[in-house]
């Protein structure tokens, strides 16, 4: 499974919901736009038709992408998330040792990443460096501003 991505149960369900919406609702909307655009006549000079065809291509591409993600997802159930070491699904309290600032983050799969809401990807610099660390461990992250050192204060799960 070269394309396998680790996701939480909630992230997996979100992917399925998006796919379902695109297939059942959005596809019909785009098909209707195509039908209307065709009714305007000459397709070679029909901007509405070109736009609808482009929208259809983008939609089908996203549906295919979602189907691949769903088919190859490795779902981590909440109860399977370890509190002994950091992994996908872990909620971690880390301390920036230079600025003495404490941050709480959740390590999630790349498809669920939402940094503004404290969800960072396991493929991000901090996420990658934090994986498999335990409470009390110190890890370093190479950032544009230089090397940042963090200490793991706490590991929990939802």
Backbone as a chain_set.jsonl record, in Angstrom:
{"seq": "XXXXXXXXXXXXXXXXXXXXXXXXXXXXXXXXXXXXXXXXXXXXXXXXXXXXXXXXXXXXXXXXXXXXXXXXXXXXXXXXXXXXXXXXXXXXXXXXXXXXXXXXXXXXXXXXXXXXXXXXXXXXXXXXXXXXXXXXXXXXXXXXXXXXXXXXXXXXXX", "coords": {"N": [[0.828, -1.2, 0.0], [1.372, 1.596, -1.142], [0.236, 4.124, -1.219], [-0.931, 4.407, 1.243], [-2.488, 6.055, 3.924], [-2.543, 7.208, 7.228], [-5.339, 7.686, 9.225], [-7.684, 9.158, 11.524], [-10.664, 7.754, 13.026], [-12.718, 9.673, 12.868], [-11.695, 11.339, 10.871], [-11.679, 9.567, 8.719], [-14.403, 9.082, 8.394], [-15.182, 11.631, 7.648], [-13.953, 11.866, 5.142], [-15.434, 9.929, 3.76], [-17.994, 11.072, 3.908], [-17.63, 13.423, 2.409], [-17.037, 12.337, -0.12], [-19.468, 10.996, -0.635], [-21.264, 13.184, -0.761], [-20.228, 14.567, -2.986], [-20.614, 12.663, -5.01], [-23.405, 12.12, -4.931], [-24.762, 14.611, -4.854], [-23.264, 16.864, -5.926], [-22.361, 15.889, -8.44], [-24.765, 15.674, -9.865], [-25.514, 18.36, -9.984], [-23.475, 19.437, -11.599], [-23.87, 17.954, -13.926], [-26.347, 18.97, -14.67], [-25.647, 21.622, -15.223], [-24.018, 21.185, -17.456], [-25.915, 20.186, -19.233], [-27.608, 22.412, -19.522], [-25.78, 24.232, -20.627], [-25.182, 22.992, -23.038], [-27.544, 23.425, -24.355], [-27.321, 25.979, -25.257], [-26.303, 26.002, -27.755], [-23.816, 26.107, -30.312], [-21.015, 24.356, -29.421], [-18.315, 24.867, -29.704], [-17.783, 27.512, -29.272], [-18.683, 28.062, -26.745], [-18.65, 29.308, -23.742], [-19.849, 28.72, -21.275], [-20.261, 25.976, -21.473], [-17.616, 25.033, -21.689], [-16.67, 25.828, -19.174], [-18.328, 24.291, -17.485], [-17.538, 21.705, -18.258], [-14.896, 21.769, -17.396], [-15.298, 22.081, -14.633], [-16.535, 19.641, -14.164], [-14.423, 17.868, -14.694], [-12.617, 18.54, -12.631], [-14.189, 17.873, -10.426], [-14.55, 15.061, -10.815], [-11.921, 14.268, -10.589], [-11.394, 14.881, -7.893], [-13.217, 13.133, -6.654], [-12.119, 10.663, -7.433], [-9.647, 10.885, -6.123], [-10.501, 10.925, -3.429], [-11.691, 8.375, -3.292], [-9.444, 6.759, -3.605], [-7.988, 7.494, -1.304], [-9.778, 6.594, 0.702], [-9.905, 3.852, 0.126], [-7.3, 3.053, 0.675], [-6.836, 3.803, 3.269], [-5.55, 3.706, 6.576], [-7.11, 3.151, 9.358], [-7.12, 4.598, 12.498], [-8.408, 3.773, 15.471], [-9.941, 5.556, 18.19], [-9.616, 4.338, 20.744], [-7.368, 2.843, 20.318], [-5.237, 4.502, 20.329], [-2.158, 5.185, 21.653], [-1.095, 6.125, 24.944], [1.352, 6.092, 25.846], [3.379, 6.591, 24.022], [3.945, 8.979, 21.404], [1.796, 9.061, 18.624], [-0.184, 8.815, 15.591], [-3.179, 10.427, 16.187], [-2.668, 10.986, 18.804], [-2.911, 13.32, 21.481], [-0.956, 15.896, 22.377], [0.938, 17.591, 24.833], [3.278, 19.941, 24.566], [6.37, 21.585, 25.259], [7.99, 24.492, 24.299], [11.274, 24.839, 24.613], [12.979, 27.04, 24.419], [11.405, 29.397, 24.449], [9.795, 28.872, 26.571], [7.117, 28.146, 26.272], [3.988, 26.505, 26.349], [2.242, 24.192, 24.41], [-0.682, 22.649, 23.102], [-1.28, 20.019, 20.988], [-2.752, 18.018, 18.391], [-1.773, 15.074, 16.848], [-2.314, 14.212, 13.603], [-3.429, 12.417, 10.63], [-2.235, 13.291, 7.334], [-4.379, 14.084, 5.718], [-6.154, 15.206, 7.44], [-5.121, 17.432, 8.561], [-5.106, 20.522, 10.255], [-3.871, 23.137, 11.141], [-4.641, 25.62, 12.307], [-6.493, 24.862, 14.155], [-5.089, 23.381, 15.944], [-4.404, 20.857, 14.986], [-2.004, 18.903, 13.725], [-0.182, 17.529, 11.008], [1.132, 14.202, 10.76], [3.168, 14.173, 9.029], [4.265, 16.647, 9.016], [6.964, 18.921, 9.976], [7.146, 19.182, 12.888], [5.281, 17.22, 13.683], [6.391, 14.87, 12.552], [8.867, 14.763, 13.886], [8.002, 14.417, 16.49], [6.811, 11.913, 16.615], [6.657, 8.721, 18.164], [7.877, 9.593, 20.489], [8.185, 9.884, 24.08], [6.69, 10.853, 27.261], [8.591, 13.351, 28.789], [10.676, 13.141, 27.017], [12.917, 14.927, 24.874], [12.823, 16.665, 21.866], [14.025, 17.771, 18.645], [13.364, 20.243, 16.151], [13.881, 21.26, 12.89], [13.51, 24.425, 11.763], [12.51, 27.3, 9.746], [13.388, 29.465, 11.26], [15.443, 28.41, 12.645], [16.865, 25.862, 14.835], [14.518, 24.256, 16.88], [13.735, 23.305, 20.148], [11.765, 20.941, 21.829], [9.952, 19.744, 24.679], [8.285, 16.85, 25.696], [5.402, 16.962, 27.522], [2.979, 15.773, 28.141], [0.855, 13.073, 27.116], [-2.127, 12.286, 25.644], [-5.399, 10.974, 24.73], [-8.391, 11.264, 22.755]], "CA": [[0.0, 0.0, 0.0], [2.256, 2.749, -1.259], [-0.52, 5.346, -0.977], [-1.638, 4.296, 2.519], [-2.437, 7.205, 4.827], [-3.138, 6.944, 8.52], [-6.365, 8.665, 9.58], [-8.516, 8.82, 12.677], [-12.017, 7.327, 12.642], [-13.46, 10.877, 12.475], [-11.159, 11.769, 9.579], [-12.13, 8.593, 7.729], [-15.831, 9.343, 8.151], [-15.258, 12.898, 6.929], [-13.622, 11.553, 3.744], [-16.581, 9.217, 3.189], [-19.099, 12.036, 3.76], [-17.325, 14.302, 1.28], [-17.202, 11.543, -1.33], [-20.907, 10.765, -0.812], [-21.852, 14.453, -1.19], [-19.788, 14.853, -4.355], [-21.212, 11.687, -5.933], [-24.872, 12.172, -4.977], [-25.307, 15.96, -5.026], [-22.467, 17.717, -6.814], [-22.354, 15.326, -9.796], [-26.044, 16.041, -10.507], [-25.463, 19.8, -10.265], [-22.581, 19.65, -12.74], [-24.553, 17.378, -15.098], [-27.386, 19.93, -15.038], [-24.966, 22.763, -15.851], [-23.619, 20.738, -18.793], [-27.139, 20.083, -20.044], [-28.036, 23.783, -19.832], [-24.779, 24.846, -21.507], [-25.361, 22.392, -24.374], [-28.735, 23.997, -24.98], [-26.996, 27.298, -25.799], [-25.892, 25.879, -29.154], [-22.463, 25.784, -30.765], [-20.139, 24.043, -28.295], [-16.945, 25.335, -29.947], [-17.648, 28.88, -28.767], [-19.611, 28.113, -25.63], [-17.872, 29.454, -22.503], [-20.548, 28.016, -20.188], [-19.999, 24.549, -21.652], [-16.21, 24.809, -21.326], [-16.573, 25.966, -17.721], [-18.986, 23.132, -16.882], [-16.675, 20.543, -18.518], [-13.753, 21.928, -16.509], [-15.797, 21.789, -13.288], [-16.766, 18.198, -14.121], [-13.114, 17.216, -14.617], [-12.106, 18.777, -11.278], [-15.04, 17.076, -9.531], [-14.225, 13.637, -10.967], [-10.574, 14.095, -10.058], [-11.506, 14.871, -6.427], [-13.892, 11.882, -6.285], [-11.103, 9.603, -7.574], [-8.671, 11.07, -5.046], [-11.152, 10.481, -2.193], [-11.86, 6.922, -3.341], [-8.114, 6.189, -3.344], [-7.689, 7.705, 0.116], [-10.647, 5.715, 1.485], [-9.514, 2.459, -0.125], [-5.976, 2.78, 1.229], [-6.707, 4.393, 4.609], [-5.303, 2.896, 7.768], [-7.917, 3.856, 10.347], [-6.708, 4.445, 13.89], [-9.551, 3.973, 16.363], [-9.559, 6.348, 19.355], [-9.163, 3.49, 21.858], [-6.083, 2.24, 19.956], [-4.196, 5.513, 20.426], [-1.318, 4.974, 22.833], [-0.772, 7.277, 25.783], [2.749, 5.867, 26.245], [4.246, 7.276, 23.062], [3.207, 9.796, 20.441], [1.463, 8.483, 17.332], [-1.332, 9.469, 14.974], [-4.32, 10.445, 17.1], [-2.237, 11.46, 20.125], [-3.002, 14.735, 21.844], [0.285, 16.09, 23.12], [1.266, 18.885, 25.416], [4.724, 20.097, 24.399], [6.895, 22.869, 25.734], [9.093, 25.069, 23.544], [12.26, 25.067, 25.665], [13.605, 28.36, 24.307], [10.464, 30.457, 24.832], [9.058, 28.401, 27.735], [5.694, 28.178, 25.924], [3.378, 25.182, 26.283], [1.254, 24.086, 23.339], [-1.355, 21.362, 23.001], [-1.505, 19.696, 19.579], [-3.135, 16.649, 18.077], [-1.085, 14.556, 15.667], [-3.326, 13.598, 12.741], [-2.987, 12.069, 9.287], [-2.086, 14.476, 6.489], [-5.656, 14.508, 5.139], [-6.947, 15.859, 8.478], [-4.334, 18.538, 9.084], [-5.799, 21.793, 10.444], [-3.004, 23.805, 12.121], [-5.345, 26.687, 13.025], [-7.244, 24.244, 15.244], [-4.205, 22.54, 16.742], [-4.24, 19.518, 14.414], [-0.867, 18.931, 12.804], [0.054, 16.291, 10.275], [2.256, 13.345, 11.142], [4.204, 14.397, 8.024], [4.814, 17.996, 9.204], [8.229, 18.824, 10.714], [6.928, 18.902, 14.314], [4.603, 15.922, 13.787], [7.348, 13.809, 12.227], [9.882, 14.708, 14.944], [7.368, 14.013, 17.752], [6.379, 10.512, 16.585], [7.301, 7.712, 19.006], [8.496, 10.172, 21.688], [7.475, 9.609, 25.323], [6.7, 11.964, 28.21], [9.936, 13.622, 29.294], [11.618, 13.195, 25.893], [13.158, 16.218, 24.223], [13.09, 16.476, 20.437], [14.384, 18.987, 17.923], [12.727, 20.445, 14.848], [14.554, 22.257, 12.058], [12.517, 25.383, 11.262], [13.163, 28.422, 9.057], [14.016, 30.347, 12.251], [16.531, 27.675, 13.283], [16.522, 24.641, 15.547], [13.607, 24.457, 18.008], [13.7, 22.139, 21.033], [10.518, 20.748, 22.555], [9.878, 18.671, 25.653], [6.955, 16.245, 25.758], [4.907, 17.059, 28.895], [1.813, 14.914, 28.373], [0.282, 12.401, 25.934], [-3.481, 11.804, 25.935], [-6.206, 10.687, 23.549], [-9.755, 11.789, 22.908]], "C": [[0.867, 1.256, 0.0], [1.536, 4.053, -0.934], [-1.249, 5.346, 0.357], [-1.406, 5.537, 3.373], [-3.126, 6.81, 6.116], [-4.126, 8.06, 8.83], [-7.112, 8.2, 10.822], [-9.878, 8.343, 12.159], [-12.812, 8.535, 12.155], [-12.994, 11.376, 11.105], [-11.619, 10.871, 8.446], [-13.594, 8.848, 7.368], [-16.038, 10.638, 7.388], [-14.949, 12.697, 5.438], [-14.809, 10.873, 3.054], [-17.756, 10.165, 2.952], [-18.868, 12.955, 2.567], [-17.527, 13.569, -0.04], [-18.688, 11.346, -1.646], [-21.6, 12.024, -1.333], [-21.494, 14.744, -2.652], [-20.475, 13.937, -5.37], [-22.722, 11.891, -6.051], [-25.437, 13.557, -5.28], [-24.557, 16.743, -6.106], [-22.448, 17.208, -8.256], [-23.618, 15.723, -10.554], [-26.055, 17.522, -10.877], [-24.623, 20.08, -11.504], [-23.213, 19.102, -14.019], [-25.635, 18.332, -15.599], [-26.781, 21.149, -15.728], [-24.534, 22.416, -17.274], [-24.812, 20.708, -19.736], [-27.605, 21.483, -20.469], [-27.072, 24.435, -20.83], [-24.895, 24.3, -22.925], [-26.533, 23.028, -25.108], [-28.475, 25.374, -25.581], [-26.458, 27.222, -27.222], [-24.443, 25.489, -29.338], [-21.482, 25.595, -29.607], [-18.726, 24.586, -28.467], [-16.72, 26.752, -29.412], [-18.543, 29.091, -27.555], [-18.83, 28.121, -24.309], [-18.519, 28.696, -21.347], [-20.278, 26.516, -20.264], [-18.568, 24.205, -21.239], [-16.03, 24.852, -19.812], [-17.18, 24.747, -17.019], [-18.145, 21.865, -17.076], [-15.456, 20.58, -17.59], [-14.148, 21.587, -15.064], [-16.02, 20.281, -13.12], [-15.441, 17.445, -13.972], [-12.512, 17.355, -13.214], [-12.878, 17.926, -10.274], [-14.672, 15.599, -9.601], [-12.832, 13.325, -10.431], [-10.609, 14.01, -8.53], [-12.188, 13.583, -5.951], [-12.903, 10.723, -6.358], [-10.076, 9.666, -6.45], [-9.247, 10.565, -3.714], [-11.304, 8.965, -2.158], [-10.535, 6.205, -3.084], [-7.744, 6.308, -1.868], [-8.487, 6.737, 0.991], [-10.205, 4.258, 1.342], [-8.196, 2.097, 0.559], [-5.767, 3.305, 2.64], [-6.409, 3.334, 5.663], [-5.978, 3.668, 8.89], [-7.421, 3.539, 11.754], [-7.926, 4.772, 14.751], [-9.074, 4.705, 17.613], [-9.001, 5.487, 20.487], [-7.811, 2.817, 21.583], [-4.918, 3.219, 20.113], [-3.457, 5.335, 21.752], [-1.168, 6.263, 23.628], [0.663, 7.142, 26.3], [3.723, 6.574, 25.316], [3.388, 7.958, 22.013], [3.03, 9.055, 19.122], [0.303, 9.254, 16.737], [-2.523, 9.318, 15.915], [-3.961, 10.963, 18.479], [-2.496, 12.96, 20.27], [-1.815, 14.965, 22.764], [0.396, 17.513, 23.648], [2.784, 18.971, 25.345], [5.142, 21.497, 24.828], [8.068, 23.272, 24.853], [10.122, 25.501, 24.593], [12.922, 26.448, 25.605], [12.688, 29.457, 24.83], [9.602, 30.081, 26.034], [7.539, 28.49, 27.501], [5.183, 26.754, 25.795], [2.264, 25.216, 25.245], [0.611, 22.711, 23.396], [-1.715, 21.145, 21.532], [-2.018, 18.275, 19.453], [-2.406, 16.251, 16.803], [-2.134, 13.804, 14.849], [-2.695, 13.192, 11.41], [-2.996, 13.309, 8.414], [-3.403, 14.975, 5.898], [-6.51, 15.276, 6.148], [-6.289, 17.107, 9.032], [-5.141, 19.841, 9.114], [-5.037, 22.58, 11.513], [-3.698, 24.905, 12.929], [-6.142, 26.146, 14.211], [-6.404, 23.218, 16.016], [-4.035, 21.121, 16.242], [-3.111, 19.574, 13.389], [-0.619, 17.539, 12.22], [1.242, 15.525, 10.833], [3.407, 13.49, 10.147], [4.812, 15.8, 8.12], [6.118, 17.882, 10.002], [8.049, 18.486, 12.204], [6.29, 17.526, 14.491], [5.562, 14.767, 13.582], [8.373, 13.635, 13.361], [9.297, 14.178, 16.26], [7.005, 12.531, 17.793], [7.282, 9.612, 17.423], [8.057, 8.28, 20.216], [7.589, 9.875, 22.881], [7.519, 10.848, 26.222], [8.108, 12.106, 28.78], [10.977, 13.702, 28.19], [11.741, 14.627, 25.372], [13.464, 15.919, 22.762], [13.329, 17.817, 19.782], [13.7, 19.022, 16.565], [13.49, 21.541, 14.124], [13.47, 23.139, 11.443], [13.251, 26.509, 10.543], [13.91, 29.353, 10.029], [15.197, 29.673, 12.957], [16.014, 26.44, 14.009], [15.641, 24.958, 16.76], [13.588, 23.167, 18.825], [12.393, 22.122, 21.804], [10.678, 19.633, 23.575], [8.443, 18.165, 25.677], [6.514, 16.253, 27.227], [3.799, 16.051, 29.184], [1.349, 14.308, 27.055], [-1.081, 11.858, 26.352], [-4.173, 11.416, 24.635], [-7.608, 11.205, 23.807], [-10.623, 10.853, 23.675]], "O": [[1.059, 1.89, 1.037], [2.155, 4.99, -0.428], [-2.105, 6.2, 0.585], [-0.277, 6.004, 3.524], [-4.168, 6.154, 6.1], [-3.795, 9.24, 8.713], [-7.163, 7.008, 11.128], [-10.194, 8.516, 10.981], [-13.507, 8.447, 11.143], [-13.809, 11.787, 10.279], [-11.913, 11.343, 7.348], [-13.973, 8.831, 6.196], [-16.956, 10.744, 6.574], [-15.605, 13.287, 4.58], [-15.146, 11.197, 1.916], [-18.433, 10.079, 1.927], [-19.792, 13.234, 1.803], [-18.118, 14.113, -0.972], [-19.11, 11.511, -2.791], [-22.429, 11.947, -2.241], [-22.354, 15.119, -3.449], [-20.867, 14.376, -6.45], [-23.265, 11.841, -7.155], [-26.492, 13.664, -5.905], [-25.152, 17.22, -7.073], [-22.512, 18.004, -9.193], [-23.561, 16.066, -11.735], [-26.539, 17.9, -11.944], [-25.016, 20.872, -12.36], [-23.102, 19.719, -15.079], [-25.821, 18.486, -16.806], [-27.336, 21.651, -16.705], [-24.661, 23.233, -18.187], [-24.729, 21.146, -20.883], [-27.953, 21.706, -21.629], [-27.502, 25.11, -21.766], [-24.732, 25.037, -23.897], [-26.517, 23.154, -26.333], [-29.305, 25.889, -26.33], [-26.186, 28.254, -27.836], [-23.911, 24.648, -28.613], [-21.156, 26.548, -28.9], [-18.008, 24.75, -27.481], [-15.585, 27.138, -29.133], [-19.095, 30.175, -27.363], [-18.405, 27.073, -23.823], [-17.82, 28.097, -20.529], [-20.089, 25.862, -19.238], [-18.33, 23.223, -20.537], [-15.328, 24.02, -19.238], [-16.602, 24.232, -16.063], [-18.048, 21.042, -16.165], [-15.036, 19.548, -17.065], [-13.417, 20.887, -14.364], [-15.729, 19.717, -12.065], [-15.356, 16.487, -13.203], [-11.961, 16.395, -12.676], [-12.285, 17.327, -9.377], [-14.501, 14.953, -8.568], [-12.596, 12.247, -9.885], [-9.934, 13.167, -7.939], [-11.774, 13.005, -4.946], [-12.85, 9.893, -5.45], [-9.683, 8.641, -5.895], [-8.567, 9.864, -2.964], [-11.076, 8.338, -1.123], [-10.506, 5.166, -2.425], [-7.254, 5.357, -1.259], [-7.938, 6.131, 1.911], [-10.14, 3.523, 2.328], [-8.006, 0.954, 0.976], [-4.652, 3.262, 3.159], [-6.946, 2.227, 5.637], [-5.486, 4.71, 9.324], [-7.315, 2.378, 12.148], [-8.41, 5.903, 14.758], [-7.942, 4.509, 18.054], [-8.016, 5.865, 21.122], [-7.182, 2.287, 22.499], [-3.754, 2.823, 20.039], [-4.061, 5.336, 22.825], [-1.12, 7.354, 23.06], [1.131, 7.966, 27.086], [4.754, 7.088, 25.749], [2.249, 7.561, 21.767], [3.98, 8.496, 18.573], [-0.148, 10.243, 17.315], [-2.83, 8.219, 16.377], [-4.845, 11.34, 19.249], [-2.328, 13.744, 19.336], [-1.682, 14.313, 23.799], [0.005, 18.484, 22.999], [3.492, 18.185, 25.974], [4.366, 22.45, 24.763], [9.017, 22.508, 24.674], [9.869, 26.421, 25.371], [13.373, 26.965, 26.627], [13.127, 30.342, 25.564], [8.771, 30.875, 26.473], [6.78, 28.855, 28.399], [5.846, 25.897, 25.211], [1.455, 26.143, 25.207], [1.276, 21.721, 23.701], [-2.372, 21.982, 20.913], [-1.749, 17.429, 20.305], [-2.412, 16.98, 15.812], [-2.764, 12.87, 15.345], [-1.566, 13.578, 11.105], [-3.69, 14.278, 8.72], [-3.535, 16.164, 5.608], [-7.482, 15.926, 5.764], [-6.86, 17.773, 9.895], [-5.776, 20.212, 8.127], [-5.491, 22.684, 12.652], [-3.384, 25.102, 14.103], [-6.432, 26.878, 15.157], [-6.939, 22.311, 16.653], [-3.57, 20.258, 16.987], [-3.235, 20.199, 12.336], [-0.828, 16.52, 12.879], [2.217, 16.106, 11.309], [4.502, 12.985, 10.393], [5.759, 16.116, 7.4], [6.358, 16.856, 10.639], [8.728, 17.599, 12.72], [6.712, 16.752, 15.35], [5.552, 13.8, 14.342], [8.703, 12.513, 13.746], [10.01, 13.562, 17.053], [6.901, 11.949, 18.872], [8.507, 9.73, 17.39], [8.787, 7.553, 20.89], [6.39, 9.645, 22.724], [8.289, 11.776, 25.974], [8.733, 11.13, 29.196], [12.05, 14.268, 28.395], [10.798, 15.416, 25.427], [14.261, 15.034, 22.453], [12.904, 18.859, 20.28], [13.485, 17.994, 15.923], [13.719, 22.619, 14.673], [12.617, 22.659, 10.696], [14.462, 26.665, 10.699], [14.927, 29.949, 9.674], [15.871, 30.3, 13.773], [14.87, 26.027, 13.82], [15.978, 25.823, 17.568], [13.445, 22.075, 18.275], [11.963, 23.135, 22.356], [11.444, 18.692, 23.366], [7.498, 18.954, 25.678], [7.159, 15.637, 28.076], [3.679, 15.538, 30.297], [1.437, 14.945, 26.005], [-1.183, 11.07, 27.293], [-3.584, 11.521, 23.559], [-7.963, 11.542, 24.937], [-11.799, 11.141, 23.895]]}, "num_chains": 1, "name": "protein.A"}
